[in-house]
Amino acid sequence: RDRPLAAGRVSRKEALLLAGGLAFAAFLMILPFGDLVIGLSVVALFLAASYPFTKRFFAIPQAYLGVAFGFGIPMSYAALVDAVPADAWLLLLANVFWAIAYDTEYAMVDRVDDLKIGIKTSAITFGRFDLAAIAVCYLATLALLATIGVRQHMGSGYYGGLGIAGAIAIHHMALIRNRDPQRCFRAFLHNTWFGAAVFVGIALDFGARGL
């Protein structure tokens, strides 16, 4: 309710103009990267624009959010190697599971309000199994990242990063175990550290190999 559009600090016209301007600027930025990236950008635009409406009919809109947020992954591969290999889709799938985990934590904060206004979220869909679902999603994320590590012959630095990320996920589960809204929000925000652990693991591994 405190966001600019919902709070009335900007009009719908102003919001649409800003969104359109940013989308156009983003399109200009990808023009040098070739037809595959441009084609994928059309899909990315559709995903981003349609995500808010999924809360009206999709039981787990967080999964759609994960695809929308993560679609830069196949686009990055397309820009760098002019192809989208299997590992890109595995990374995207890992991102989907991670998004379901952290955004369900966020949805647990708003569950009462969301029930009142009749929108769908994973926190509502999972119901009393919400904690188990989040744990499974964290495990799936780490398992997929480990699989990619095997496929890419990553070293100990990478798996060390995954181990730290796993410990952070366990900390999140401890935070949300009583479903207290403030602690759920803290867990949601703390996912930056989950991502940072994975990133540092990749950087350490690449650094050790001189890449």
MARMI-938522 format. One record per residue (C-alpha): residue number from 1; residue in one letter; chain; x, y, z. Coordinates in steps of 0.5 Angstrom, whole numbers. Layout:
NODE nuti finu firo     X     Y     Z
NODE  NUM    a    A     X     Y     Z
...
This chain:
NODE nuti finu firo     X     Y     Z
NODE    1    r    A     0     0     0
NODE    2    d    A     6     5     1
NODE    3    r    A     8     4    -6
NODE    4    p    A     8    10   -11
NODE    5    l    A     2     8   -15
NODE    6    a    A    -2     5   -10
NODE    7    a    A    -1    11    -5
NODE    8    g    A    -3    15   -11
NODE    9    r    A     4    19   -11
NODE   10    v    A     4    18   -18
NODE   11    s    A    -2    17   -23
NODE   12    r    A    -3    11   -28
NODE   13    k    A    -1    15   -34
NODE   14    e    A     6    17   -31
NODE   15    a    A     7    10   -29
NODE   16    l    A     6     7   -36
NODE   17    l    A    10    13   -39
NODE   18    l    A    16    11   -34
NODE   19    a    A    15     3   -35
NODE   20    g    A    15     4   -43
NODE   21    g    A    21     9   -43
NODE   22    l    A    25     4   -39
NODE   23    a    A    23    -2   -43
NODE   24    f    A    25     2   -50
NODE   25    a    A    31     4   -46
NODE   26    a    A    32    -3   -45
NODE   27    f    A    31    -5   -52
NODE   28    l    A    36     0   -55
NODE   29    m    A    41    -4   -50
NODE   30    i    A    40   -11   -53
NODE   31    l    A    40    -9   -60
NODE   32    p    A    48   -10   -61
NODE   33    f    A    47   -17   -59
NODE   34    g    A    43   -20   -65
NODE   35    d    A    37   -24   -67
NODE   36    l    A    37   -29   -62
NODE   37    v    A    37   -24   -56
NODE   38    i    A    32   -20   -59
NODE   39    g    A    27   -25   -60
NODE   40    l    A    28   -27   -53
NODE   41    s    A    27   -20   -50
NODE   42    v    A    20   -21   -53
NODE   43    v    A    19   -27   -49
NODE   44    a    A    22   -23   -43
NODE   45    l    A    17   -17   -44
NODE   46    f    A    11   -21   -44
NODE   47    l    A    13   -25   -38
NODE   48    a    A    15   -18   -34
NODE   49    a    A     8   -15   -36
NODE   50    s    A     4   -21   -35
NODE   51    y    A     6   -23   -28
NODE   52    p    A     2   -18   -24
NODE   53    f    A    -4   -21   -27
NODE   54    t    A    -2   -29   -25
NODE   55    k    A    -4   -27   -18
NODE   56    r    A   -12   -27   -20
NODE   57    f    A   -12   -34   -23
NODE   58    f    A    -5   -38   -22
NODE   59    a    A    -4   -42   -15
NODE   60    i    A     3   -41   -15
NODE   61    p    A     5   -34   -18
NODE   62    q    A    12   -34   -15
NODE   63    a    A    14   -40   -20
NODE   64    y    A    12   -35   -26
NODE   65    l    A    16   -29   -22
NODE   66    g    A    22   -34   -22
NODE   67    v    A    21   -35   -30
NODE   68    a    A    20   -27   -31
NODE   69    f    A    26   -25   -26
NODE   70    g    A    31   -31   -29
NODE   71    f    A    29   -30   -36
NODE   72    g    A    36   -26   -36
NODE   73    i    A    40   -32   -36
NODE   74    p    A    38   -35   -43
NODE   75    m    A    39   -28   -45
NODE   76    s    A    46   -28   -43
NODE   77    y    A    48   -34   -46
NODE   78    a    A    45   -32   -52
NODE   79    a    A    49   -26   -52
NODE   80    l    A    55   -29   -50
NODE   81    v    A    55   -35   -54
NODE   82    d    A    49   -34   -59
NODE   83    a    A    46   -41   -56
NODE   84    v    A    42   -43   -50
NODE   85    p    A    45   -49   -48
NODE   86    a    A    42   -54   -43
NODE   87    d    A    46   -51   -37
NODE   88    a    A    42   -44   -38
NODE   89    w    A    35   -48   -37
NODE   90    l    A    38   -51   -31
NODE   91    l    A    40   -45   -28
NODE   92    l    A    33   -42   -30
NODE   93    l    A    30   -48   -26
NODE   94    a    A    34   -47   -20
NODE   95    n    A    32   -39   -20
NODE   96    v    A    25   -41   -21
NODE   97    f    A    25   -46   -14
NODE   98    w    A    29   -40   -11
NODE   99    a    A    24   -35   -13
NODE  100    i    A    18   -40   -10
NODE  101    a    A    22   -40    -3
NODE  102    y    A    24   -33    -2
NODE  103    d    A    17   -30    -5
NODE  104    t    A    13   -35    -1
NODE  105    e    A    17   -32     5
NODE  106    y    A    15   -25     3
NODE  107    a    A     7   -28     2
NODE  108    m    A     7   -31     9
NODE  109    v    A     7   -23    11
NODE  110    d    A     1   -21     7
NODE  111    r    A    -3   -28     7
NODE  112    v    A    -8   -25    12
NODE  113    d    A    -9   -19     7
NODE  114    d    A    -9   -23     1
NODE  115    l    A   -14   -28     3
NODE  116    k    A   -19   -21     4
NODE  117    i    A   -18   -19    -3
NODE  118    g    A   -18   -25    -6
NODE  119    i    A   -11   -26   -10
NODE  120    k    A    -7   -32   -10
NODE  121    t    A     0   -34    -7
NODE  122    s    A     4   -40    -6
NODE  123    a    A     3   -38     2
NODE  124    i    A    -4   -39     1
NODE  125    t    A    -4   -45    -4
NODE  126    f    A     1   -49     1
NODE  127    g    A    -3   -47     7
NODE  128    r    A     0   -51    13
NODE  129    f    A     5   -55     9
NODE  130    d    A     8   -48     7
NODE  131    l    A    15   -49    11
NODE  132    a    A    16   -56     8
NODE  133    a    A    15   -53     1
NODE  134    i    A    20   -48     2
NODE  135    a    A    25   -53     5
NODE  136    v    A    24   -57    -1
NODE  137    c    A    25   -51    -6
NODE  138    y    A    31   -49    -3
NODE  139    l    A    34   -56    -3
NODE  140    a    A    32   -56   -11
NODE  141    t    A    35   -50   -12
NODE  142    l    A    42   -53    -9
NODE  143    a    A    41   -59   -12
NODE  144    l    A    40   -56   -19
NODE  145    l    A    46   -51   -18
NODE  146    a    A    50   -57   -15
NODE  147    t    A    48   -61   -22
NODE  148    i    A    51   -55   -26
NODE  149    g    A    57   -55   -22
NODE  150    v    A    58   -62   -24
NODE  151    r    A    57   -61   -31
NODE  152    q    A    62   -55   -31
NODE  153    h    A    67   -59   -27
NODE  154    m    A    67   -53   -22
NODE  155    g    A    72   -54   -16
NODE  156    s    A    72   -54    -8
NODE  157    g    A    70   -46    -8
NODE  158    y    A    64   -47   -11
NODE  159    y    A    61   -52    -7
NODE  160    g    A    64   -49    -1
NODE  161    g    A    59   -43    -3
NODE  162    l    A    53   -48    -4
NODE  163    g    A    55   -50     3
NODE  164    i    A    54   -44     6
NODE  165    a    A    48   -42     2
NODE  166    g    A    45   -48     5
NODE  167    a    A    47   -46    12
NODE  168    i    A    43   -39    10
NODE  169    a    A    37   -43     8
NODE  170    i    A    37   -47    15
NODE  171    h    A    37   -40    18
NODE  172    h    A    31   -38    14
NODE  173    m    A    27   -44    16
NODE  174    a    A    29   -43    23
NODE  175    l    A    27   -35    23
NODE  176    i    A    20   -37    19
NODE  177    r    A    18   -43    24
NODE  178    n    A    13   -40    28
NODE  179    r    A    10   -36    22
NODE  180    d    A    11   -29    25
NODE  181    p    A    10   -24    20
NODE  182    q    A    16   -20    22
NODE  183    r    A    21   -26    22
NODE  184    c    A    18   -28    15
NODE  185    f    A    20   -21    12
NODE  186    r    A    27   -22    15
NODE  187    a    A    28   -28    12
NODE  188    f    A    26   -26     5
NODE  189    l    A    31   -20     6
NODE  190    h    A    36   -24     8
NODE  191    n    A    36   -28     1
NODE  192    t    A    41   -23    -1
NODE  193    w    A    46   -27     3
NODE  194    f    A    44   -34     0
NODE  195    g    A    45   -31    -7
NODE  196    a    A    52   -28    -5
NODE  197    a    A    54   -34    -2
NODE  198    v    A    53   -37    -9
NODE  199    f    A    56   -32   -13
NODE  200    v    A    63   -32    -8
NODE  201    g    A    63   -39    -9
NODE  202    i    A    63   -38   -17
NODE  203    a    A    68   -32   -16
NODE  204    l    A    73   -36   -12
NODE  205    d    A    73   -42   -16
NODE  206    f    A    74   -38   -23
NODE  207    g    A    80   -34   -19
NODE  208    a    A    83   -41   -17
NODE  209    r    A    83   -43   -24
NODE  210    g    A    85   -36   -27
NODE  211    l    A    79   -35   -31
